[in-house]
Structure formats: structure tokens, C-alpha cells
Amino acid sequence: MALSKAEFLPEELIIDIFYRLPVKSIGRCRCLSKHWRNFLSDPQFIKLHFNLHANTQEEKLIIVTDHLELHSITLNHHMPQNGEIYGISRKLYFPHISVDWGYVYASCNGLVLVADSDNVQFLINPTTLKCHKIPTLSLVRCWNMYGLGYNVVSDDFKVVVLSFPISNKENKTFTCVYMYSLRKGLWEKLENSPYDHSRFHLCSGAFVNGALHWLACTTSENSTTIAAFDLSVDKFSEVPKPTDLQNYCFMCIAALKGCLCVSTNLSPSMDTITFWIMKEYGVKESWTKFKITEPSFDVSRTTLVCSIGDDDVLLDVDVEVVVYNMKENQRKNLLIDVNPINYDGLTFVDSLVSPYFGSETEG
């Protein structure tokens, strides 16, 4: 039976329902009509929808398989079976792009920075399967670290690259800084970093509180520091370290539940890894310590990947990914149905955010 005009839902109520729907449901609703497609594709709607769901979205993995394919992994960690957690993979296929994928570099707000086997880089949304090719930045004979973040002031996603030479015969350490603005669509070379970034493992910048963070050394005192690149001013500053930590005891840096997190290897036991979480950004006294003890872990080869749920964290233990429940102090193996090249541990959340600025037609 057809509804009369009086029985139709008010548009304000329909819009409120749309804001509460998950990302994939929004994608289906875009097919309802041209009117709703335009509304549900509007950048303002997308921004508000992401902010509403940002703290409730569960993270997914994104990996390159041994067949040089990109796959997203959904983790079924709420229902572990026999101490194991299963991950369901989905091959990511982008229309008009046929490449061998090679690297996953960084992620932010549902966008992921990836590269093919020739290091041609793309910003992708693994949920909507939108893809934007980034102009080539030619860096020869350099080690490079990448970061991806969002500047809320300018409403702009930025890719930051820290680059330093592979060989340093003169023993002079310098790190070049390059930045790509999605809004401008171009690369800029910024001032060199005031820190030495060559002493630590190559890693993605941890995006917290509007800044990308890397472990580094001060060039004057040669001491370990946490270098923060503020995307609103495009400048480096330092974040206070946990008290009483020695130099060079840091192992990795990551974002954990929206907070900055570092791991250390100060424990006399080789089966214990210590993590510090900065509960209130920039406040030294807010660093909180927790430990994970597992006889099968090699502390020197264990890095934090991300949190999944309230009590589980994902760890890379010597190129094997495991899930550790901090409440139960129990390890759980992660089984997925594809073979990855490596577990560099990048995660993303579902979002409608576009990987290109002001267009819905590319990729």
C-alpha cells in the first residue's frame, strides 16, 4: 500500500538516520536518488559522519600479499576460537589501475598511503575503493619514512616524508623534509629536520593531536627525543618523554586509542615489553606504564601495531602478528586466509573520506 504524503518521514529525521548508518550502508543509500547521492557525497556530510563514528569504529588491517595484491583484513576478535582469532580478507580492486602493490606506508581517517612495486604512490580509501595517484617525488639513494595526517584548520590531508642518505661518508647527519598537500596537489620541500632520524628503525609517523611523531635524536646533546611535526604550522617540536627513561631505550612509537604510545626495552627479562601511553597529550605527568609478559616473545623483535577493541592489542613479533589480551594477560594467534609479504602493521577505519580534493570522478 502506498504511503500518503502525511506518512512520509520528515527529511530532518531521514538525515539524522543517515548520520547514524555505517559507511557501507551509506554507499548503498547513495543509489536511492540523485538528490540523496548528492547529499551523501557532500564533504560536510562526510566530515560530520566521520566525526560521529570516529571513536566507535573498529580498526582493520591492510596488507600486501605474496601475490602483490592489496587486501583488507577484518578481525573477528570478539569470538576467539581455541585461543585463535580469525581474520577475513578482502582483495582491494581499483578500477583503471592494474599494478603490483609493494608497500603500505601510512593511514589517517580512513585514507591509506600505498605504493606499487616501483614506489609510485597512491592515496586510497579501502572502503569506497576511491584512489588518487600522487605526483612522483624522486629521492635517490635515501632512506625514507612516511606519515599521513589531517590538518583540521586548513581541511587538508598532508603526506610528510623524512629522507636521509643511505651512505654518510662524512658522518654528517641531516634529514630532508618533503610535504604533499592534497588540497594544493603538489609537493613542497621544507626546512631540514633539526633532529637525527637515522638512529631508529624506519617507521610510519604516529598521527596524534594534529601532529606526526617519530623517534629521533637531538643533534646537540645526542639524546633520544620524540619529534612532533605539527601539520598546522609545518614545524617540528618535542614532546616530553616519560620520566627516568634512558637514551636509546625506545623501540617503537605508535598511536593507541588516539594516544601517543612508545615501547621500551628496559626490562631485565627478555620476555617482557614495557609500553608507555600519554593519556593527556603534551603533559609529561600523564605518561602511564603497562607491561606485557609472554615467554614466547622476543622483546627486541616486538613492536606495537594497534589496539583492537578495549583490551586487545595487535603486536608484530618477529614478522608474526599476534593478538594479546591485556586484561587476561593471554596471547592469541591471528589466522588470516592470505599470505602477507610482511606485517608492517598498518590499520585503517571505514570512512567516506575522499582521497582527492573537490572531485568525485577520479579513480
Steps between C-alpha positions, in 0.01 A plus 500: 500500500641840403571754769318829500701822518412530869658160567843586355779554751615860538823564313672615820432161657626317189823702510546416868458130413759531223754645744464191719537242222831316443713589200396210276131573559560860393652369178185304425275796588677714241316292240158615624487817292712778354392726787618262770816413307597867489422548869682185615804594288521853638835563677322654799283191549805274461695700759217499757430131438865411562518709819184334633642149448870568560510362855288194430657369179702180530834496323572269209833385363626576151781288357686414182477127427769276354314536167558879518131567564346739751266339752303639790460272803197508729582350841247281677652563842169501690462123452842333531507126443751276679716800583512612138351801323401478137537776245288513186675653201358703213698571187501869415436565133521853360347566156745617232804410712694180440827490694702271723466647847810521715465723807251630755644814655247687715131552577273772637122543527428209267755597234812289442828593331618206288751445219550252220814294453664795319414727795238696306278627779123519538255625760218248523180448693480120549129522585368707209778380265580855391863554397717804430847483345752730665759684288836325504760622749843387383725413794813305400722300737304605808319337786148640524236506774141598427217653692140589413294744702209742487514872573158600631574873465564491124283190442792332326663158501879512492762239418834563674822328396817498710799412280864445590791355296571126503876557518645779710874506435553838664306393808279805470142417579218698340139416427313666215127564542252489212127559521216430258177695542188327371324837474783660298588183310875554517817422694701755697850473644503638852783585736715203603403331822696625802528138617694190403247240383753243379556320833164324511314246288309636202139544604184693421435823685249458784218750447369639829357841590560652158867401482712218359746347745830320453778388732816702443821631657584859579802611298643713781476269804472171308210391718181316406191710447147479360485731200155637413429656160203735546291499180343839579834685488719242320766516772668254738484516878566253783257303712611439861624144560401274789706573810815298578536340158852452370613603154458246220265283706208578267399233251194633316238773501133465407153640553291293742133592545577857395792532744873506440670175599867395518655167586824445688743215559607582856365182655771260623281215376508433126136389503358831622433809292410831666267755344438860600176678397463879518144530628494882471691627201800718583476439876809318623333380819228323300734227369358169626693174495377150428686176434445194288672180608503197273775233502471452124576867426838630393490853640759627255277396208157602634322816393154637569265514202168627633220441747196297401207531735538598865748241623680353198813636334654381177875428517758427233722233655790427268285523180214310662184683603343401830215639706562555870218549749627738769213422737552123492879521438455247223644462151272412209624401158364682198405285200419660167416343166775667294878513530639851554847615393551652843309636796599864507186540702293763334136529588212715379137569582202504267416852382348691211796741481612569145867452401484791258397854557172641368418224249306175493612382159862388528607141556 
